[in-house]
Amino acid sequence: MYVLHRAFVSEESLVAAARLIGRSPAALFFVWGLVAAWWILMAWIFLAASVRRLADRRLSGWRLFLFLAPAAVAAHFVGRYWPAELAMIASLAWMVGELGLLPGTTDPFAGDDAPGAGR
């Protein structure tokens, strides 16, 4: 997905697309509509996979905000204050550790409180 993103949503590819189809408002609307659709697709895949991984670890999907909020706030200040860069790196490292490195549950139905779980 990252390679496709770099190929199709980079500044160079958008400039090339604008030259190819012209600079009319309809053409630019079409190109930016494709970019917006791509970002929505990428966000959906990221959120779905992350929430599912948190559920696999028996954690709430809302915990994702604990990872993303500090990174988003720090990203606003990156380039102006060096502690912001450290905060963003720490937040993203924490997210990678929680979502990618720590083991999940072995029994997907252990302790399930969902209706119809046999209780």
N, C-alpha and C positions, 0 to 999 in steps of 0.2 A: 504494500500500500504506500509505503514511503517513497519508493522509486517512482510509482505512478504519480504521486503527488508532486515530486520534484520535476517530473517530465511535463505534466500538464498544467500545473498551477504556479509555475515559476514566473517571474517577471518577464523573462525572455520569451517564454511560450505565449504569454498573454499579449505581448507586443507583436509577435509574429502573427497571432490570430487576428489582432486588430488590423494589421496591414493586409492580411489575406482577405478578410471579409469586408474591409472598409471601416470608416469611422462614423458611420451613421448611428444615430441613437438606438435604432432597433438592433443593429449588429452588436453594439457595445452592451446593450441590455441582455442579449442572448449569451454573450461570453461571460458576463458577470453572473448571469443566472446559472450557467454551468458551474462556475466557481462556487457559488453559494450551495448548489445541490451537492457538489463534491464535499464541501466542508460539513454539511448536514449528515451525509453518509458516513464520513469519517468519525464524527462525534457520536453518532448512533452506534457504530461498531465498537468504539472505545468504551462508551458507557455500558453497553450491554455485556461486553466481555468482562469489564471490571466489576460490575455488580454481580454477575454470575460467579466470578472468582471469589468475591467477598462472601457470597452465600455458601460457596463450597467450604469456606473457612469458618462457617457459622457466625458471620458478622453481618451487620446491617449494611445495606447498600448505601445508606446515608453517610456511612463512614468515608465514602469517596470524597465528600466535601472537606474532610479533615486533611486530605492530601492536596486537593486542588486549591483551596482557599489561600493557604500561605504562599503557594507557588504563584498564584495569580496576583496577589498583592505585591509580592517581591518582584515579579516581572515588571510591574509598573515603574519600579525604581531602579531596575538594572541599568547600569551604565552611569548612574549618578552617585550611587552609594555602594561601596563594596560589600557591606553586610547583607544587602539585598541579594547579591549574587550567591553568597553563602547560604542564605535562607532558602532561596529557590533550589539550589543544589541539594540541600538537606531534605527539603520537602519531597523532591522528586526521587531521591535515593530511598526515603522512607516508603514511598509508594511502590517503587520497584521491589523493595524487600517484602512488603506486605502482600503484593499481588503476584510476585514472580518467584520468590525464593522460599517462603515459609510453606510447610506442607499443609494440605487440606485434610478433610476428614476421609476416612476409609469407607465408612458406612454412610451413604447419602441420606438414609432415613432414620438415623439414630437421633432420638430426641425431637422428632418432628411433631410440632403442635398443630399442623394443618388439619382442617376438618376431614374426616374420613381416613385418618391415619391409623385406624384400628384401635382406638381407645374408647 
